Amino acid sequence: MSGFLFVVPPLVGHINPAAGVAAELAARGHRVAWACAAPELVARLAGDGAVVFPCAGPVPGSGEGVRPPEIRGPEALKFLWERFLVPLADEMAPGVRAAVEEFRPDVVVADQQALAGGLVAERLGVPWATSATTSAEFTDVLAGMPKVGVWLDGILHDLRERMGDPSGTADARFSPHLVLAFSTPELVGPGAMAGGQIRYVGPSISDRPAAPGFPWDWLDPARSTVLVTLGTANTDVGARFLTQCRDALRSRSDRLQAVIADPAGVLGAADGHDKDVLILPYVPQLPLLERADAVVCHAGHNTVCEALWHGVPLVVAPIRDDQPVVAGQVADAGAGIRVRFGRATAAGLGAAIDAVLHEPGYRAAAGRIRTAFRAAGGARAAASRLEQLATGATSEEDQ
């Protein structure tokens, strides 16, 4: 029996993949614990029985972490690092250190955005693995921005000086021992990073607690079902886009029905739902994807991977952060169509939805990625890799 400490940021999209791996390790008899600035969020996503060591840390989207919706590109990257990732690392570090000293894990599993996990483990001499919940990091997205790359190297160097081993040389985003990439080259593309420690295990898809009450009998099997979601972190900018989606889908009600996730209620309580459009604050995404024929989303990595896990083609409208890279991967793979979030119209969205539903190439490409995802092993493969790191064993693939 080995011990694994998962260090995660307080973000749903980063905890969910790790929760599947943690559940698999626990089922195999291992000790599992968490370190996070939002223990209640881990408990909700990983189960009430999760052992969570609380850490300090900023709450995304509050205080100085409220990002102006108009910033994009390098400005958005700078904001993400200076206003969230660096403060998160600095504030989490004491709690992570206390968790390591009390729990005594054999391996620390650090999310790529919870930099304190890997750096503290490095300083304490504990083997650590990276949990990479987005495939954007496995392409050289900064190749055309050398000054940004130098700036980021400086930030990572300073973080290591404060909480890691100053003699260390590894990029804090990529463990030198093991990097679990929750994707496959079939989505990342031909330029996917490779290396001895990088393991493409595919998405970690596991059962999640789902709130009861979804009106499953509302779904009409005679019409195609389209799911529209912008995730949980984009409610501040979604009103116009969701309105255009609703209008596009209503105009096709003779052949389509839409389920729209609207957590902020930007479409208005008066809209409610009718026989053609169902608008809810939250939807049971995984079981709904089993019945969906297309997904319209923001190119969030989890939503994209969950759709492609089910072989569902996409219309992607990236907003910020890694989303433009992921959207490019979807389009390049032929599994969907990319549209401009800020300029999408009902007519343009309707044409894109029609294409992914009725042009067979999109569904065929989504099916190819589905096959690759499922063959990669997901949470089971990730758990096996972590077991090997904990015991120092090697697999036949490594020999």
Buried (B, 14 or more C-beta within 10 A) or exposed (E): EBBBBBBBBBBBBBBBBBBBBBBBBBEBEBBBBBBBBBBEBBBBBBBEEBBBBBBEBBEBEEEEBEBEEEBEEEEBBBBBBEBBBBBBBBBBBBBBBBBBEEBEBBBBBBBBBBBBBBBBBBBBEBBBBBBBBBBBBBBEBBEEBEEBBEBBEEBBEEBBEEBBBEEBEBBBBBBBBBBBBBBBBBBBBEEBBEEEBBBBBBBBBBEBEBEEEBEEEEBEEEBBBBBBBBBBBBBBBBBEBBBBBBBBBBEBBEEBBBBBBBBBEBBEEEBEBEEBBBBBEBBBBBBBBEBBBBBBBBBBBBBBBBBBBBBBBBBBBBBBBBBBBBBBBBBBBBBBBBBEBEEBEBEBBBBBBBBBBEEEEBBEBBBBBBEBBBEBBBBBBBBBBBBBBBEEEEEEEEE
